[in-house]
């Protein structure tokens, strides 16, 4: 048996509904009372609760395209005090975008326990732009992900039980983010945290359901916590509320909302120790995320037990200080507009 237990429960629930509604007309009665049974058999009943699982077919990979993009507005002097009285006179716009494709292939499938999934990144590309016109030609550390493989041990609902292989890859990418320097460790800008966020975001809607065997009904809310990648070095969490907006016998739409979490997300960091940050965000210090607000929408394929698409949008407001300047003379403001998408490539 290669089907997961939750899929079996869903099919069983559907069969019970068919039998109950069809009545004696399904068992050979030729009376007029048998007519409604024909219409019942011709349509698929919708279960009262949605049972979510993550299903794989043996040796059949699922390939997803991930895009993580943010537009950053950085205002070094929001009061205009040092920019000749012009409000937002020193604001600049920065954007960075990660595109990657990863194929997930089941190596071992256990519908009642843990399954082993092998993931391989086929390509990863980062593009950056700035209103200052300064371009970065150095390869982003996350682009070294292309061609690498890692494994994940997951539950039938996609909860990650063992990510030691993934952690090794993350640490390898983290080493690539540093430039050689005899004086100090200097880290180049990178989007490794966006890759990390994508792996923990992926199956979170199903994995965070508290009682998966009972499922969820339309309008029901459940909670989780995800990482919020930033353009500067950080480990920021966002509290998530999921809700089933609607579903039928084919697919379900699950919506989500986000806010800043007071608890750090449980994900690995790609680097450790002390170092300097190269570029604009190394010029600032004392970052403090003030708020996170946003929403998302996901399409879940009920019949096949997989995510078809997912989009998340949120805005973060951040304050910082300029490195080397004491006091509160200048308090730079940062607004980060983040969009992440995941699409199943069929």
N, C-alpha and C positions, 0 to 999 in steps of 0.2 A: 504494500500500500504506500503510494507516494503522495497521496493527498493529505493535507493537514487536517487535524482533528476539528478545527474550527470550520473548515469548508464542509466537512461531513455533517457537522451540526446544522449548518445552514441549509444543506440539501434536505436533511431529515425534517427540518422545520417546514420547508416548502411542501414536502410530500404530505405531511400531516394536514396542512391547510387544504391541499387539493382533495384529499380523502374526505375531510369533514364537510367541505362545501359541495362536493359532487353527490354524496349520498348514495342511495341504492341504484341510481341511474347508471353508475359505472359497472354494475355487475349483471348486465343482461336484461334488465327490465325493458319491455317495449311499450309501456304505458306512456301517456302524455307527460307524466311527472319526470320521465327520463330526459326530456328535451333540454332543461337547463344544464345538464352535465356536459353536453357538447360544447357549450360556450366556456365552461370552466376549464375544460381540457385544452382549449385553444389559446388560453392566455396564461401567463405565468404570474402566480400570486406573489405579492410583495410581503416579506416577513415583517412582523411588527418591530423587530429590533435588528440592527445591522451588526453582523458578526465579522470582525475584521481580522484577517490573517495575511501573512506574506508568503506567497506560494512560488515555488520554483519547479521546473521540469528538469529531470536528470540531464546534465551536460548541455542544457540550453541556456546560453547567457542572455541577460537582459542588459541592454546598453542605454545609458542615460547621458544626456547633454546637460551640463551645469553651466550657468552663467551667474557670476556675482559681480555686480557693478555698483559703484558709489560715486556720487557727485558731492564734493566737499566745498563749502563756502567758508573761507578763513579770513576773519577780520581782525587784524592785529591791533587796531585802534577804534573800537566800536563807538566810543564817545566823541571821536573827532578831535580830541584834545591836542594830539600831536600831528594832525593832518590838516592844519590850517582851518580848523572849524568845520570841515566837511564831514558829515556823518557817513560812516562806512567808507571813508576816503581811501583806506588802505586795504580793502577787501580784495581777495583773489580767489579764483575758481580752480579747483583741482579735480580731476577724474581719474579713476583706475578701474580696469575691467579684467576679470578672469574668465576665460572660456575653456572648458575641458570636457572630455568624453571618457566615461569609465564603463567598462563591461563587467557585470557581476555574474559569475558562473558557479552553480552549486557543485561542490566536490563530494559532500556527504549530506544526505537528506534524512532527517529524523522528524516525522510529523508529530511526535510526542515529546521530543526533547530538543537538543541543540543541533543545528545544521551548520556546516562549514561552507562558507562562501569565499571564492577566490575572486578578487577584483583586480582588473588591469586597466591602467590609464593609457589610452591610445594617443592622446594629445592634450597639451595644456599651453595656453597662450595668454600673456598679460599685455595690455596696452595702457598707456598713461598719457595724459595731456594736462597742460597747465596754462592759465591765462598769462603767466609770466614768460611763456615761450621757451622755457628750459626743458629740454627733452632728456630722458634717461635712456642711454643706449645699452647699459649693462643688463644682462639676462636676469629676470626675476627668479629667485630661488625656487619658487613653486613650479616653474617650467621644467625643472629636472624631474618632475613627477612622470613625464611622458615615458612610457615603456616600462615603468615599474609595476610590480604586483604586490599585493598584500592580501591577507586572509582575515575574515571576520567570523566569529562564532556567534550565531544569533538564535533567538527563541522563535517559536512559530509566529509570533507577532512582530518580529523584527527587532526586538530589544537586543542590544549588543552585550554579549556576555564575556567575550574575550577579544580585546583589540591590541594585544601585545605586538602582533606583526605590523599593524597600522602605526603603532607608536614608534617602532623602529624606523619606518619610512619617514615619519614626521621629524624625528631627530636628525635624520640624514639631510632632509631639506633645510632644517634649521642651520646646519653647519655651512650649507651653501650660501646662506644669507650674509656671511661675514667676509669683509675684504681683508686682505693681508696688510697688517700694519705693525711696525716695530714699537710704536708708542702706546697704542691702546686698541682694544677690540672695537671695531667700527662695523655697525650693521647697516646694510643697504635696505631700502624699502622692499617689502615683499607682501604677498597675499596668501601666505601659508595658512593663516587663521581662517580664511575664506574656504579653503579646501577642507580644513578640520570641521568647520561649521556644516558644510555640505554633507559630510558622512554622518554626523549626529542628527541632522535635520531629516535625513532621508526617510526613515520609517517611523519617525517619532509619533505620528498621529495614531498608528495602531499600537506601538510599543508602550505608550503612556496611558492606555485605557486600563483602569484599575482592576476591573473584573471582566477580562476578555471573553470568558465563556458565556457570560450573560449578554454581551454586546451592548450597543448604545442605540437609542431611539432618536428620531428627528427632534431637534431642539435641545437635546441633552448636552451639557457642558462638562468637559473634563480638562484638567490642567497639567502643565509640564514646564520645563525650563530649558532654554536653548542658549547657545553662545551668540553674541552679537559682535562680529568682527569690526574692527575700527582701522583707520589709516595709520594710527600710532600703536605702539606696543601696549597691549592691554589684554585683560581677560574679563570681559564684561558679560553679564547674563541678562537675559530678558525672560520675564514670566510670560507664559503662553496660555491662552484659553482657547480650546477647540470646541466646535459645535457642528453637529450634523445639520446642514441647512435643508437638504432634501436628498432622497434616494429612491430608486426604482429597482427593478430586477436586474438591471444592467450595470449601473454605476451610481456613485454617491458623490455629492459635493460637500466638502468639509471646509468650513470657514474658520479663521483664527484671528485673534487680536493679541497685541503685545504691549508690554510696559516694562520699565526698568526694574530689574531684580536686585534685591539687597543681598542675594546669595550668589557666590561665584559658581559658574557652571563646572561640572565635573568632566573636563576635557584636558588632555595633555598640552603643555606649552612646547613649542618647537625649540626654544633656547632657554638658557639660564645664565646666572652669573651677572656681572656688571659689564656694561658696554655703552658705547656712544651710538646714537642714531644719526645716520647720514641724511642730509636733505632738510626740507622745511620743518618736518615734525621732530627733528633733532634739535632745532633751534628753540623749541618750546619745551616746557616741563610742567609738572604739577597738573596733569590732565585729570579732570573730574567730569564724568558723565552726569548730567543733570536730569535728563529724561529720555525715554524711548517711547514712541507712539507709532502704531501701524496696524495693518491688517494683512491677511493672506487668504488664499483659496486653493484647494486641492481637489483633483478629480481622482477618485478611487474606483478601479475596475473590480466590481464585486465578483463577476464570473471567474476571472483569472487570478484574483488575489494579488493585485499589484497597483502601484501608483502610476497613473498615466501622465499627470502633470501637476506642478505645484508652483505657485508664485507667492512671494512674500515681499511686502514693501513697508519700510518704517523709516522714521526720522529720529535722529539722535541730536540732542543739544549738549554741547560740551564747553567748558571753560578751561583756560590754561593760563600759564604765566610765561614770560620770556626768560629764557635761561640766563642766569647771571645778574638779573635785575631784582633787587629786593623791593619790599613795599608793595603797594597796590596802585602804583601810578598807571600801569597798563595791564588790562585784563582781556587778552584776546578771546574772541568768541568763535566757536566752530559749530557749523551745522552740517550734519552728515545725512544725506538722503541715500538709502540703501535699497537695492532691488536684487533679489535672488530668484532664479527660476531653475526648475528641473523638469526635463521633458523626456519621456520614453521614446527612443528611436526604434521604430518598428520596421 
